[in-house]
Amino acid sequence: MATNKTIINKPRISKWIGRMYVILSLFILALFSFIALVADMPVLFLSIGVVVFVPLAAIAYCFYRTRYVLSGGYLHSWSPFMTIDLKLSDIRKIERTRVPMHLRAGAGGYCGKFYIAGTGWTRAIISNFVDGVLITDKNGRHYLITPSNPDNFVKLLK
């Protein structure tokens, strides 16, 4: 791959996950706003609502802004809880994979460091639960991403 070319991959977004973050954040804001209206301490409950709403809304925003960028010989992706900066020459193994079931059910469906049986601790920035790309670097670290067209993305990485 040419190192002077920038390629930006917008992942396929799972609509129900994205909507879940948006709806949940709006629900939290509405709930605490309602409680603030009927409570004796409205400022406290409104403050709690805002403190919970802002991070959820930020995660929803970042979820829709997820990108996998190939530039300058690096794979870069950023999320609120995980950053991937991987030198392409450090990649040892790239394989297509399904997103493990426990990540689908328990991770909230976005980003973080998760334990995958048979693989180990894996840095993940995922935006759908269907197909992904598992990358292993020369140091044995694992990365799980979900580009929009995994087969083409694997070809770009090789």
C-alpha positions as a LaTeX table, in Angstrom:
\begin{tabular}{lrrr}
\hline
Residue & $x$ (\AA) & $y$ (\AA) & $z$ (\AA) \\
\hline
Met1 & 0.00 & 0.00 & 0.00 \\
Ala2 & 1.24 & 3.47 & $-0.83$ \\
Thr3 & 2.11 & 5.32 & 2.37 \\
Asn4 & 1.41 & 8.79 & 0.98 \\
Lys5 & $-2.24$ & 8.09 & 0.18 \\
Thr6 & $-4.99$ & 8.57 & 2.77 \\
Ile7 & $-7.88$ & 6.12 & 2.70 \\
Ile8 & $-10.84$ & 6.72 & 5.00 \\
Asn9 & $-13.25$ & 3.87 & 5.63 \\
Lys10 & $-16.62$ & 4.67 & 7.16 \\
Pro11 & $-17.84$ & 1.48 & 8.82 \\
Arg12 & $-21.29$ & 0.04 & 8.33 \\
Ile13 & $-23.28$ & 1.26 & 11.31 \\
Ser14 & $-25.68$ & $-1.03$ & 13.13 \\
Lys15 & $-28.85$ & 1.05 & 13.11 \\
Trp16 & $-30.28$ & $-0.42$ & 16.30 \\
Ile17 & $-27.08$ & 0.21 & 18.28 \\
Gly18 & $-26.85$ & 3.81 & 17.10 \\
Arg19 & $-30.52$ & 4.41 & 17.79 \\
Met20 & $-30.17$ & 2.77 & 21.21 \\
Tyr21 & $-27.51$ & 5.31 & 22.22 \\
Val22 & $-29.57$ & 8.25 & 20.93 \\
Ile23 & $-32.84$ & 7.06 & 22.49 \\
Leu24 & $-31.21$ & 6.15 & 25.79 \\
Ser25 & $-29.52$ & 9.54 & 26.09 \\
Leu26 & $-32.76$ & 11.39 & 25.29 \\
Phe27 & $-34.69$ & 9.16 & 27.72 \\
Ile28 & $-32.22$ & 9.92 & 30.52 \\
Leu29 & $-32.48$ & 13.65 & 29.87 \\
Ala30 & $-36.30$ & 13.53 & 29.77 \\
Leu31 & $-36.54$ & 11.36 & 32.89 \\
Phe32 & $-34.31$ & 13.54 & 35.01 \\
Ser33 & $-35.94$ & 16.71 & 33.65 \\
Phe34 & $-39.33$ & 15.32 & 34.71 \\
Ile35 & $-37.99$ & 14.35 & 38.13 \\
Ala36 & $-36.49$ & 17.83 & 38.48 \\
Leu37 & $-39.90$ & 19.38 & 37.79 \\
Val38 & $-41.66$ & 17.41 & 40.54 \\
Ala39 & $-38.82$ & 17.11 & 43.07 \\
Asp40 & $-37.95$ & 19.33 & 45.99 \\
Met41 & $-34.39$ & 19.63 & 44.68 \\
Pro42 & $-34.78$ & 20.33 & 40.94 \\
Val43 & $-31.23$ & 21.58 & 40.43 \\
Leu44 & $-29.77$ & 18.37 & 41.85 \\
Phe45 & $-31.84$ & 16.07 & 39.65 \\
Leu46 & $-31.39$ & 18.20 & 36.54 \\
Ser47 & $-27.63$ & 18.23 & 37.19 \\
Ile48 & $-27.57$ & 14.44 & 37.57 \\
Gly49 & $-29.55$ & 14.10 & 34.33 \\
Val50 & $-27.15$ & 16.32 & 32.45 \\
Val51 & $-24.12$ & 14.49 & 33.89 \\
Val52 & $-25.54$ & 11.18 & 32.63 \\
Phe53 & $-26.91$ & 12.59 & 29.35 \\
Val54 & $-23.74$ & 14.33 & 28.14 \\
Pro55 & $-21.51$ & 11.21 & 28.06 \\
Leu56 & $-24.24$ & 9.11 & 26.41 \\
Ala57 & $-24.87$ & 11.80 & 23.81 \\
Ala58 & $-21.11$ & 12.11 & 23.21 \\
Ile59 & $-20.82$ & 8.34 & 22.71 \\
Ala60 & $-23.74$ & 8.42 & 20.25 \\
Tyr61 & $-22.07$ & 11.25 & 18.33 \\
Cys62 & $-18.69$ & 9.48 & 18.27 \\
Phe63 & $-20.33$ & 6.20 & 17.25 \\
Tyr64 & $-21.62$ & 7.83 & 14.08 \\
Arg65 & $-18.25$ & 9.55 & 13.49 \\
Thr66 & $-16.17$ & 6.33 & 13.66 \\
Arg67 & $-13.62$ & 6.04 & 10.87 \\
Tyr68 & $-10.76$ & 3.71 & 10.04 \\
Val69 & $-8.03$ & 5.79 & 8.41 \\
Leu70 & $-5.05$ & 4.40 & 6.49 \\
Ser71 & $-2.48$ & 7.15 & 6.14 \\
Gly72 & 1.26 & 7.53 & 6.31 \\
Gly73 & 1.77 & 3.81 & 6.82 \\
Tyr74 & $-0.57$ & 3.67 & 9.83 \\
Leu75 & $-4.05$ & 2.42 & 10.63 \\
His76 & $-5.73$ & 4.96 & 12.89 \\
Ser77 & $-9.12$ & 4.92 & 14.57 \\
Trp78 & $-10.40$ & 6.88 & 17.54 \\
Ser79 & $-13.32$ & 6.40 & 19.92 \\
Pro80 & $-14.06$ & 7.82 & 23.37 \\
Phe81 & $-12.60$ & 4.77 & 25.15 \\
Met82 & $-10.14$ & 3.29 & 22.67 \\
Thr83 & $-7.59$ & 4.54 & 20.15 \\
Ile84 & $-5.91$ & 2.39 & 17.54 \\
Asp85 & $-2.63$ & 3.62 & 16.04 \\
Leu86 & $-1.02$ & 0.67 & 14.33 \\
Lys87 & 1.94 & 0.83 & 11.98 \\
Leu88 & 1.04 & $-1.22$ & 8.89 \\
Ser89 & 4.52 & $-2.76$ & 8.77 \\
Asp90 & 3.92 & $-4.12$ & 12.31 \\
Ile91 & 0.92 & $-6.19$ & 11.21 \\
Arg92 & 1.64 & $-9.89$ & 11.46 \\
Lys93 & $-1.77$ & $-11.39$ & 10.71 \\
Ile94 & $-5.08$ & $-10.13$ & 9.29 \\
Glu95 & $-8.21$ & $-12.25$ & 9.19 \\
Arg96 & $-11.91$ & $-11.84$ & 8.57 \\
Thr97 & $-13.98$ & $-12.79$ & 11.59 \\
Arg98 & $-17.42$ & $-12.61$ & 13.09 \\
Val99 & $-17.83$ & $-10.34$ & 16.08 \\
Pro100 & $-17.89$ & $-12.70$ & 19.10 \\
Met101 & $-21.30$ & $-13.26$ & 20.66 \\
His102 & $-20.28$ & $-12.00$ & 24.12 \\
Leu103 & $-19.25$ & $-8.65$ & 22.61 \\
Arg104 & $-22.63$ & $-8.45$ & 20.91 \\
Ala105 & $-24.51$ & $-9.05$ & 24.12 \\
Gly106 & $-22.41$ & $-7.43$ & 26.81 \\
Ala107 & $-20.21$ & $-4.68$ & 25.47 \\
Gly108 & $-22.78$ & $-2.13$ & 24.50 \\
Gly109 & $-21.56$ & $-2.56$ & 20.99 \\
Tyr110 & $-18.91$ & 0.03 & 20.45 \\
Cys111 & $-15.40$ & 0.23 & 21.80 \\
Gly112 & $-13.02$ & $-0.84$ & 24.50 \\
Lys113 & $-10.65$ & $-3.59$ & 25.46 \\
Phe114 & $-12.37$ & $-6.97$ & 25.60 \\
Tyr115 & $-11.34$ & $-10.53$ & 26.29 \\
Ile116 & $-12.05$ & $-12.85$ & 23.35 \\
Ala117 & $-11.76$ & $-16.56$ & 24.07 \\
Gly118 & $-9.04$ & $-18.16$ & 21.96 \\
Thr119 & $-7.56$ & $-14.77$ & 21.08 \\
Gly120 & $-6.99$ & $-12.90$ & 24.34 \\
Trp121 & $-7.34$ & $-9.24$ & 25.20 \\
Thr122 & $-8.38$ & $-7.28$ & 22.14 \\
Arg123 & $-8.70$ & $-3.57$ & 21.44 \\
Ala124 & $-12.01$ & $-3.14$ & 19.63 \\
Ile125 & $-13.75$ & $-0.30$ & 17.84 \\
Ile126 & $-16.84$ & $-1.91$ & 16.35 \\
Ser127 & $-19.93$ & $-0.39$ & 14.82 \\
Asn128 & $-21.85$ & $-3.52$ & 13.84 \\
Phe129 & $-22.19$ & $-7.03$ & 15.16 \\
Val130 & $-21.90$ & $-8.92$ & 11.91 \\
Asp131 & $-18.45$ & $-9.03$ & 10.39 \\
Gly132 & $-15.11$ & $-7.71$ & 11.36 \\
Val133 & $-11.40$ & $-7.80$ & 10.80 \\
Leu134 & $-9.11$ & $-9.21$ & 13.47 \\
Ile135 & $-5.58$ & $-7.83$ & 13.27 \\
Thr136 & $-2.61$ & $-9.19$ & 15.21 \\
Asp137 & 0.60 & $-7.20$ & 15.38 \\
Lys138 & 4.16 & $-8.48$ & 15.74 \\
Asn139 & 3.98 & $-8.04$ & 19.53 \\
Gly140 & 0.91 & $-10.28$ & 19.79 \\
Arg141 & $-1.59$ & $-7.48$ & 20.43 \\
His142 & $-5.02$ & $-7.90$ & 18.85 \\
Tyr143 & $-7.36$ & $-5.33$ & 17.27 \\
Leu144 & $-10.95$ & $-5.86$ & 16.14 \\
Ile145 & $-12.52$ & $-3.40$ & 13.71 \\
Thr146 & $-15.63$ & $-3.48$ & 11.50 \\
Pro147 & $-14.95$ & $-1.71$ & 8.20 \\
Ser148 & $-17.83$ & $-1.35$ & 5.74 \\
Asn149 & $-16.31$ & $-3.78$ & 3.24 \\
Pro150 & $-14.03$ & $-6.09$ & 5.24 \\
Asp151 & $-12.69$ & $-8.06$ & 2.24 \\
Asn152 & $-11.52$ & $-4.91$ & 0.44 \\
Phe153 & $-10.14$ & $-3.48$ & 3.67 \\
Val154 & $-8.09$ & $-6.64$ & 4.30 \\
Lys155 & $-6.65$ & $-6.30$ & 0.77 \\
Leu156 & $-5.71$ & $-2.67$ & 1.51 \\
Leu157 & $-3.91$ & $-3.68$ & 4.70 \\
Lys158 & $-1.87$ & $-6.36$ & 2.91 \\
\hline
\end{tabular}
